[in-house]
Amino acid sequence: QLPVTLKDKWDAWRYLAMLGNPRTHVRNLTGNAIFVPVRFVKDMLAAAGEQFIDPSERTKSVGAKLHSAKYADVREYAEQDFKNMEPYITTGGKMNPLNEIMEARTIFKTPIIGQAAETLRKLNDFLLNKEDIIFLRGAYIDAFTQFVAARGLTAEQLTGPDGGATLNEARQYAALEAQKATYRDFSRLATALNGLRKVPVLGMFLDGLLPFTKTPINILKRGVEYSPVGLAHGVYDALFKVKRGDISAAQAIDEMASGLTGTGVAILGYILASMGLARGADDDDKKKQELEEAQGHQSYSLEIGDNSYTIDWAAPVALPFFVGVEAHKQMAGDGGGSFWDFCNAMTLLMEPMMSLSMLDGINSTLAAVKSDQNSPIWAVLSNVMASYVSQGAPTIGGQFARTFDPDRRSTYVDKNIEGPALLQRTLQGIQGKVPRLAKEKMAYVDVWGRKDTSSSALWRAFENFASPGYGNKIKETPVDTELMRLYDATGDNSVLPSTVAKYFQVEGERLDLTAKQYEKYKTTTGQTAFKLIGELIDDPVYGAMDDAQKAETVKQLLDAA
């Protein structure tokens, strides 16, 4: 019965626009599912560790006995009990910071369009919740049964006259495990931020900067817990906090098991990176990164043969995994690796998270500050405002646009158009979510003057609607191979092609290129450079040169192109 304000309608539409698309549901399901085996390994390690503590404090038990006839009645009880506990476990939501009372209202009431939007809004929220319930139920039943089995109890003992306290303890433990498994557990920071959203101007700022709070915060928490940092934290708690009585021995063991599991994931990342099967963050050298991107390499991806597939969406598991990948990258450098190289890799723990769409506001704001260091405060405020407005453009529109368009598109700021660059970027971002208008944007052109084109409409549809990550074909040419070899041999990045300037100096005056002019100029320059260098490396004279002479010749050709 609460009145619906214009702000309520805008907020409801924003969240529908951001979350109302198939990929959100695919990522929600796969993100929850990929965490299941990781939690299972953690429970196995914790169960082994709990063998050294009093049975009355244990919470973990794994193996076939959990599914034996002895505990069949316990699992059945837990299944029924979950129905009673479900409202408590799901309280506070996950994606949308609005509370349940506000979400239950009818927001859009106008005939046809409004009613359709309301139906879609409620359907989307219903599906997201039901997707989580699948994993909440499984985690609750499993944790409840483990708790009972670890303490050698039966269902009769729990439900008997003396079992009330133990039953409540089992419920609380299982409920917390279920919430942690789906990133729904309580977060003081998320609660505080959601409280600040009620402040008119500040709330709008937070909505633009971080439209989602609980999920990214809890994903980061899991990523830290399941990492070498979590292992160190668990060891500290076991040595000091358990002795002081701040936490139980079982909790400290769980922390260490989580950290040990995450460390194993990091080691897996290191091994796969050493085999050339995993790739981490973009290279610090922009020219090298652009050439690698032109070959089809992607950041935070697995590379098998000539296929690349991004897995940054698999957070929190991806976080320790890419710590291992980055550790290999650091330790494979000239220094041969050191403790500080490993520490530096650990500082990149949350980097894969930054590519998640739920953190687009923070990403764009950081980029804005970096590009406008003279007015950082204005850069932050204006970018957050633009992000806030852009959230109303439906994500699903961009998915359709990219499906219908075989060419990848990019954003181009035309200096010939008066007005702030941010306005152009914002409008082009919205344009990219409108199927027909999206094709009017400038085509993406790599450093060799080639478009990024996908000829299969079926693949484009799969990638945009049903795939949690992005796939790509790796196509390394002899030119790429030779320039990368030359770069590694000399350390001189001037042997690599670079993105051409967006303007010319004509008789002392600056002539800025339009989007079409720049696309044509970049295409011609890149293809010319590729052709010239290809002919050069096939020349026997080039083969007789030393690397210094080769580098100088390549630089001259790149300049000439």
ABEGO torsion letter per residue (X at the ends): XBBBBAAAAAAAAAAAAAABBAAAAAAAAAAAAAAAAAAAAAAAAAAAAAAABBAAABABBBEAAAABAAAAAAAAAAAAAAAAAAAAAABGEAABABBAAAAABBABABBGAAAAAAAAAAAAAAAAAAAAAAAAAAAAAAAAAAAAAAAGBBAAAAABAAAAAAAAAAAAAAAAAAAAAAGABBBAAAAAAAAAAABAAAAAAAAAABABAAAAAAAAAAAAABBAAAAAAAAAAAAAAAAAGABBAAAAAAAAAAAAAAAAAAAAAAAAAAAGABBBBBBABAAAAAAAAAAGBBBGBBBBEABBBBAAAAOAAAAAAAAAAAAAAAAABAAGEBAAAAAAAAAAAAAAAAABAAAAAAAAAAAAAAABAABAAAAAAAAAAAAAAAAABBAAAAAAAAAABABBBBBBBBAABBEBAAAAAAAAAAAAABAAAAAABBBBBBAAGBBBBBABAAAAAAAAAABABBBBBBBBBAAAAAAAAAAAAAGBAAABBBBBBABBBBGGBBBBBBAAAAAAAAAAAAAAAAAAAAAAAABAAAAABBAAAAAAAAAAAAAAX
